[in-house]
């Protein structure tokens, strides 16, 4: 059964291609959703898929791509949106 997670990533993220790598990681895991930077510089990710892949994705978000310093992630379950791909969105 599919689930939806809302993940907010805090830390030194700007200039690290975190949003793009978040999309690539989601696609590799077969997940769909969206990612955009919030005005405060945090990354907001909404992602859907199987629980096992979502857990792997959440763990990846805790580290992020090389050159990223993740200080905190907040994760909550959300309502399924029915995404059919992963989209990087502007602010």
C-alpha positions in Angstrom: 0.0 0.0 0.0 1.4 3.4 -1.0 2.1 6.1 1.6 2.8 9.8 1.5 5.6 11.5 3.5 6.3 15.1 3.9 9.9 15.7 4.7 11.5 19.1 5.6 15.2 19.2 5.4 17.2 21.9 7.3 20.9 22.7 7.1 23.4 24.1 4.6 21.6 23.0 1.4 21.9 25.9 -1.0 24.3 25.3 -3.9 24.6 21.6 -3.2 22.1 20.4 -5.8 20.1 18.7 -3.0 16.8 19.2 -4.8 18.1 17.7 -8.0 19.7 14.8 -6.2 16.5 14.3 -4.2 14.6 13.9 -7.4 17.2 11.4 -8.8 17.2 9.4 -5.6 13.4 9.2 -5.6 13.3 8.1 -9.3 15.9 5.4 -8.6 13.7 4.1 -5.7 10.5 4.3 -7.8 9.0 7.1 -5.8 7.0 10.1 -7.0 6.4 13.6 -5.6 7.7 17.1 -5.5 10.6 19.1 -4.0 11.1 22.8 -3.6 13.0 25.2 -1.4 11.1 27.2 1.1 11.8 30.9 1.6 13.8 30.1 4.8 16.2 27.9 2.7 14.8 24.5 3.9 13.9 21.9 1.4 10.3 20.7 1.4 9.8 17.2 -0.1 6.5 15.4 -0.6 7.1 11.8 -1.7 4.9 8.8 -2.3 5.4 5.1 -2.7 5.9 1.8 -1.0 6.9 2.0 2.7 10.2 0.2 2.2 11.3 2.6 -0.5 10.1 5.6 1.6 12.1 4.4 4.5 15.3 4.2 2.4 14.5 7.7 1.0 14.1 9.2 4.4 17.4 7.7 5.5 19.1 9.2 2.4 17.6 12.6 3.3 19.2 12.5 6.7 22.6 12.5 5.0 21.9 14.2 1.7 24.3 14.5 -1.2 28.1 15.1 -0.8 28.8 18.7 0.3 25.6 19.0 2.2 25.3 19.5 6.0 21.9 18.3 7.1 21.2 19.6 10.6 17.6 18.3 11.0 14.8 16.6 9.1 11.1 16.6 10.1 8.9 13.8 8.7 5.2 13.5 8.8 2.7 11.3 7.0 0.4 13.1 4.5 -2.6 12.4 2.4 -1.9 10.6 -0.9 -1.8 13.0 -3.8 -1.5 10.5 -6.7 1.8 11.9 -8.1 2.8 10.2 -11.4 6.4 11.4 -11.4 8.8 13.4 -9.3 8.9 17.2 -10.0 11.5 19.8 -8.9 9.5 22.9 -8.3 10.7 26.5 -8.0 10.3 28.3 -4.7 
